[in-house]
Amino acid sequence: MNTPDTIYVAGHRGMVGSAIVRQLRAAGHPERNIVTRTHAELNLTDQAAVRAFFAQTKPQQVYLAAAKVGGIHANSVFPADFIYQNLMIAANVIEAAFCSGVQKLLFLGSSCIYPKLADQPMSEDALLTGPLEATNEPYAIAKIAGIKLCESYNRQFGASHGVDYRCVMPTNLYGPGDNYHPENSHVIPALVRRFHAAKEADAPEVIIWGSGKPMREFLYVDDMAAASVHVMNLPKAVYEQHTQPMLSHINVGSGSDMTIAELAHSIAAITGYTGEIRFDASKPDGTPRKLMDSARLHRLGWRAKVDLPQGLEMTYQDFLKHTASAPTLVATP
């Protein structure tokens, strides 16, 4: 692997960013070559601060994993926060990276960029072919804008400045470093917290938002990090052979999905909860199914390694180490 002098990982304290840092270290990148900044040290929505940071550090590669994220509840209550902050993060980091001479950048998006009723599994060319899921449309719009920023910089400055900005779209991620907030977390950490709390309280039942019928695909976060580093380091000719200038993003998924009801029963078993599980169908379900078509990534030589039972067990152990629990309802992502 060609190891650049400096790699900036934006969002290194988040679940994905911290996994990318672990992956880079495992790949042999010295600690001194990996640049990080906390939110207190660098507010990525502050354009002047971001430009000053890039002008000073001059990284050779950027992994843009920073984002404001959350589940249905958070997206519904804070839509302005989700679209504004994610738009600003993408625009500020990508523009500052270009102005400071960064040629290699990887932008991490989300499967919610695809239409609510996209054909399953969702291929990359489903982008912009139909209406988005309403509950997370602001977040999705910001992520789509990030993709188009990368593509536009490539088209305008690829030949003249060697710009090579790439995009990966993960499916639903989970694993160490996840957010176990009782209201603003995604479905797996929320269910882990909920069932653990119910077990500790010897609760007779757990009530979960939605019908339990929606199907979701899940990917262990360290697999996502490995895929990100793999895509970043593909030869440019190989990447371009498998993408198009205005359809250049790559899906990253595990290749299989399950219903939320099946997921709930799996997590209940892992946490040791033996009470009743009920589903509140009066609450929103979100998109009926979200399965990624990851064939493009498979052709580029990468597949997920961690299966869901193994990943859920490691996630629960991470929860036990780092988080105190409390009961709450759970929404489907």
For each residue, the residues with C-beta under 8 A, 3 or more apart:
1: 27 28 233
2: 233
3: 28 29 33
4: 7 33 59 60 61 104
5: 33 60
6: 33 35 57 58 59 60 61
7: 4 24 29 33 34 35 59 60 61 62 63
8: 35 36 57 59 61 62 63
9: 12 17 20 21 24 34 35 36 62 63 65
10: 17 37 44 62 63 64 65 66 89 93
11: 14 16 17 64 65 66 67
12: 9 17 18 20 21 36 37 65
13: 17 18 36 38 39 177
14: 11 17 18 65 66 67 69 177
15: 18 19 173 174 175 176 177 178 179 221
16: 11 19 20 65 108 170 173 221 224 225 228
17: 9 10 11 12 13 14 20 21 36 63 65 66
18: 12 13 14 15 21 22 176 177
19: 15 16 22 23 175 176 177 221 222 224 225
20: 9 12 16 17 23 24 63 65 225 228 229
21: 9 12 17 18 24 25 34 36
22: 18 19 25 26 222 225
23: 19 20 26 27 222 225 226 228 229
24: 7 9 20 21 27 29 34 229
25: 21 22 28 29 31 34
26: 22 23
27: 1 23 24 229
28: 1 3 25
29: 3 7 24 25 33 34
30: 33 34
31: 25 34
32:
33: 3 4 5 6 7 29 30
34: 7 9 21 24 25 29 30 31
35: 6 7 8 9 57 59
36: 8 9 12 13 17 21
37: 10 12 41 42 53
38: 13 41 42
39: 13 42 43 44
40:
41: 37 38
42: 37 38 39 46 49 50 53
43: 39 46 49
44: 10 39 50 66 88 89 92 93
45: 84 85 88 89 92
46: 42 43 49 50 92
47: 50 51 88 91 92 95 96
48: 51 52
49: 42 43 46 52 53
50: 42 44 46 47 53 54 92 93 96
51: 47 48 54 55 92 95 96 99
52: 48 49 55 56
53: 37 42 49 50 56 57 96
54: 50 51 57 58 59 96 97 99 100 102
55: 51 52 58 96 99 100
56: 52 53
57: 6 8 35 53 54
58: 6 54 55 100 101
59: 4 6 7 8 35 54 62 97 100 102
60: 4 5 6 7 102 103 104
61: 4 6 7 8 102 104 105 106 232
62: 7 8 9 10 59 93 97 102 104 105 106
63: 7 8 9 10 17 20 105 106 108 228 232
64: 10 11 89 90 93 94 105 106 107 108 146
65: 9 10 11 12 14 16 17 20 108 228
66: 10 11 14 17 44 89 93
67: 11 14 86 89 108 143
68: 81 82 85 86 89 139
69: 14 74 139 179 186
70: 73 74 75 78 82 179 184 185 186
71: 74 75 184 185 186 187 190 331 332 333
72: 75 76 135 136 209 284 286 331 332 333
73: 70 76 77 183 184 331
74: 69 70 71 77 78 82 183 184
75: 70 71 72 78 79 82 135 136 138 139
76: 72 73 79 135
77: 73 74
78: 70 74 75 81 82
79: 75 76 82 83 137 138
80: 83 84 138
81: 68 78 84 85
82: 68 70 74 75 78 79 85 86 136 138 139 142
83: 79 80 86 87 138 139 141 142
84: 45 80 81 87 88
85: 45 68 81 82 88 89 142
86: 67 68 82 83 89 90 139 142 143 146
87: 83 84 90 91 141 142 145
88: 44 45 47 84 85 91 92
89: 10 44 45 64 66 67 68 85 86 92 93
90: 64 86 87 93 94 107 142 143 145 146 149
91: 47 87 88 94 95 145 149
92: 44 45 46 47 50 51 88 89 95 96
93: 10 44 50 62 64 66 89 90 96 97
94: 64 90 91 97 98 105 107 146 149 150 153 165
95: 47 51 91 92 98 99
96: 47 50 51 53 54 55 92 93 99 100
97: 54 59 62 93 94 100 102 105 165
98: 94 95 101 102 153 157 161 163
99: 51 54 55 95 96
100: 54 55 58 59 96 97
101: 58 98 161
102: 54 59 60 61 62 97 98 105
103: 60 161 162 163 164
104: 4 60 61 62 164 165 232
105: 61 62 63 64 94 97 102 150 164 165 166
106: 61 62 63 64 165 166 167 168 228 231 232
107: 64 90 94 146 147 149 150 165 166 167 168
108: 16 63 64 65 67 167 168 170 228
109: 113 143 144 146 147 167 168 169 170 249
110: 113 139 140 143 169 170
111: 114 122 169 170 171 172 217 251 253 290 292
112: 132 133 136 139 140 143 287 290
113: 109 110 127 132 140 143 144 147 169
114: 111 118 122 126 127 132 290
115: 118 126 129 130 131 132
116: 130 131 132 133 134 287 288
117: 130 131 288
118: 114 115 122 126 129 130
119: 122 123 126
120: 289 291
121: 253 291 292 293 294
122: 111 114 118 119 126 251 290 291 292 293
123: 119 126 251 293 295 296
124: 127 169 247 249 250 251 293 296
125: 129 247
126: 114 115 118 119 122 123 129 130
127: 113 114 124 144 147 247 249
128: 144
129: 115 118 125 126
130: 115 116 117 118 126
131: 115 116 117 134
132: 112 113 114 115 116 136 137 140 141
133: 112 116 136 137 140 286 287
134: 116 131 137
135: 72 75 76 284 286
136: 72 75 82 112 132 133 139 140 286
137: 79 132 133 134 140 141
138: 75 79 80 82 83 141 142
139: 68 69 75 82 83 86 110 112 136 142 143
140: 110 112 113 132 133 136 137 143 144
141: 83 87 132 137 138 144 145
142: 82 83 85 86 87 90 138 139 145 146
143: 67 86 90 109 110 112 113 139 140 146 147
144: 109 113 127 128 140 141 147 148
145: 87 90 91 141 142 148 149
146: 64 86 90 94 107 109 142 143 149 150 167
147: 107 109 113 127 143 144 150 151 167 248 249
148: 144 145 151 152
149: 90 91 94 107 145 146 152 153 165
150: 94 105 107 146 147 153 154 165 166 167 248
151: 147 148 154 155 165 167 245 246 248
152: 148 149 155 156
153: 94 98 149 150 156 157 158 163 165
154: 150 151 157 158 163 164 165 245 248
155: 151 152 158 245 246
156: 152 153
157: 98 153 154 160 161 163
158: 153 154 155 161 162 163 164
159:
160: 157
161: 98 101 103 157 158
162: 103 158
163: 98 103 153 154 157 158
164: 103 104 105 154 158 236 239
165: 94 97 104 105 106 107 149 150 151 153 154
166: 105 106 107 150 231 232 239 248 250
167: 106 107 108 109 146 147 150 151 248 249 250
168: 106 107 108 109 227 228 231 249 250 251 252
169: 109 110 111 113 124 249 250 251 252 292
170: 16 108 109 110 111 173 219 224 227 252 253
171: 111 217 218 219 251 252 253 254 290 291 292
172: 111 186 187 188 216 217 218 219 290 333
173: 15 16 170 186 218 219 220 221 224
174: 15 178 186 188 189 218 219 220 221 311 312 315
175: 15 19 178 220 221 222 311 314 315 318
176: 15 18 19 221 222 314 315 318
177: 13 14 15 18 19 221 318
178: 15 174 175 185 186 188 189 221 315 318
179: 15 69 70 184 185 186 189
180: 185 189 190 192 193 319 322 323 325
181: 184 185
182: 185 190 193 326 327 328
183: 73 74 328
184: 70 71 73 74 179 181
185: 70 71 178 179 180 181 182 189 190 193
186: 69 70 71 172 173 174 178 179 189 190 333
187: 71 172 190 191 216 260 263 330 331 332 333
188: 172 174 178 191 192 218 263 267 312 315
189: 174 178 179 180 185 186 192 193 315 319
190: 71 180 182 185 186 187 193 194 328 330 331
191: 187 188 194 195 208 263 264 267 330
192: 180 188 189 195 196 267 271 312 315 316 319
193: 180 182 185 189 190 196 197 319 323 325 326 328
194: 190 191 197 198 206 208 327 328 329 330
195: 191 192 198 199 206 264 267 268 271 273
196: 192 193 199 200 271 273 316 319 320 325
197: 193 194 200 201 203 325 326 327 328
198: 194 195 201 203 205 206 273 275 327
199: 195 196 202 203 271 272 273 274
200: 196 197 325
201: 197 198 327
202: 199 275
203: 197 198 199 206 275 327
204: 275 276
205: 198 275 276 277 278
206: 194 195 198 203 264 268 273 275 276 277 278
207: 278 279 280 329
208: 191 194 212 260 264 277 278 279 280 329 330
209: 72 279 280 283 284 329 330 331 332
210: 213 214 260 279 280 281 283 284 285 286 331 332
211: 214 279 281 285
212: 208 259 260 261 264 279
213: 210 259 260 261 285 288
214: 210 211 259 260 285 286 287 288 289 332
215: 257 258 259 260 288 289 290 291
216: 172 187 257 258 259 260 263 289 290 332 333
217: 111 171 172 253 254 255 256 257 290 291 292
218: 171 172 173 174 188 254 257 263 308 311
219: 170 171 172 173 174 223 224 252 253 254 304
220: 173 174 175 223 224 254 304 306 310 311 314
221: 15 16 19 173 174 175 176 177 178 224 225
222: 19 22 23 175 176 225 226 306
223: 219 220 226 227 254 304 305 306
224: 16 19 170 173 219 220 221 227 228 252
225: 16 19 20 22 23 221 222 228 229
226: 23 222 223 229 230 302 305
227: 168 170 223 224 230 231 252 297 302 304
228: 16 20 23 63 65 106 108 168 224 225 231 232 252
229: 20 23 24 27 225 226 232 233
230: 226 227 233 234 300 301 302
231: 106 166 168 227 228 234 239 250 297 300 302
232: 61 63 104 106 166 228 229
233: 1 2 229 230
234: 230 231 238 239 300
235: 238 239
236: 164 239 240
237: 240 241
238: 234 235 241 242 300
239: 164 166 231 234 235 236 242 243 300
240: 236 237 243
241: 237 238
242: 238 239 250 296 299 300
243: 239 240 247 248 249 250 296
244: 247 248
245: 151 154 155 248
246: 151 155
247: 124 125 127 243 244
248: 147 150 151 154 166 167 243 244 245
249: 109 124 127 147 167 168 169 243
250: 124 166 167 168 169 231 242 243 296 297 300
251: 111 122 123 124 168 169 171 292 293 294 296 297
252: 168 169 170 171 219 224 227 228 292 294 297
253: 111 121 170 171 217 219 291 292 293 294 304
254: 171 217 218 219 220 223 294 304 307 308
255: 217 294 303 304
256: 217 291 308
257: 215 216 217 218 289 290 291
258: 215 216 262 263 266 308
259: 212 213 214 215 216 262 263
260: 187 208 210 212 213 214 215 216 263 264 332
261: 212 213 264 265 277 279
262: 258 259 265 266
263: 187 188 191 216 218 258 259 260 266 267
264: 191 195 206 208 212 260 261 267 268 277
265: 261 262 268 269 277
266: 258 262 263 269 270 308 309 312
267: 188 191 192 195 263 264 270 271 312 316
268: 195 206 264 265 271 273 274 277
269: 265 266 272 273
270: 266 267 309 312 313 316
271: 192 195 196 199 267 268 316
272: 199 269
273: 195 196 198 199 206 268 269
274: 199 268
275: 198 202 203 204 205 206
276: 204 205 206
277: 205 206 208 261 264 265 268
278: 205 206 207 208
279: 207 208 209 210 211 212 261
280: 207 208 209 210 283 329
281: 210 211
282:
283: 209 210 280 329 331
284: 72 135 209 210 331 332
285: 210 211 213 214 288 332
286: 72 133 135 136 210 214 331 332 333
287: 112 116 133 214 290
288: 116 117 213 214 215 285
289: 120 214 215 216 257
290: 111 112 114 122 171 172 215 216 217 257 287
291: 120 121 122 171 215 217 253 256 257
292: 111 121 122 169 171 217 251 252 253
293: 121 122 123 124 251 253 296
294: 121 251 252 253 254 255 297 298
295: 123 298 299
296: 123 124 242 243 250 251 293 299 300
297: 227 231 250 251 252 294 300 302 303
298: 294 295 301 302 303
299: 242 295 296
300: 230 231 234 238 239 242 250 296 297
301: 230 298
302: 226 227 230 231 297 298
303: 255 297 298
304: 219 220 223 227 253 254 255
305: 223 226
306: 220 222 223 310 311 314
307: 254 310 311
308: 218 254 256 258 266 311 312
309: 266 270 312 313
310: 220 306 307 313 314
311: 174 175 218 220 306 307 308 314 315
312: 174 188 192 266 267 270 308 309 315 316
313: 270 309 310 316 317
314: 175 176 220 306 310 311 317 318
315: 174 175 176 178 188 189 192 311 312 318 319
316: 192 196 267 270 271 312 313 319 320
317: 313 314 320 321
318: 175 176 177 178 314 315 321 322
319: 180 189 192 193 196 315 316 322 323 325
320: 196 316 317 323
321: 317 318
322: 180 318 319
323: 180 193 319 320
324:
325: 180 193 196 197 200 319
326: 182 193 197
327: 182 194 197 198 201 203
328: 182 183 190 193 194 197
329: 194 207 208 209 280 283
330: 187 190 191 194 208 209
331: 71 72 73 187 190 209 210 283 284 286
332: 71 72 187 209 210 214 216 260 284 285 286
333: 71 72 172 186 187 216 286
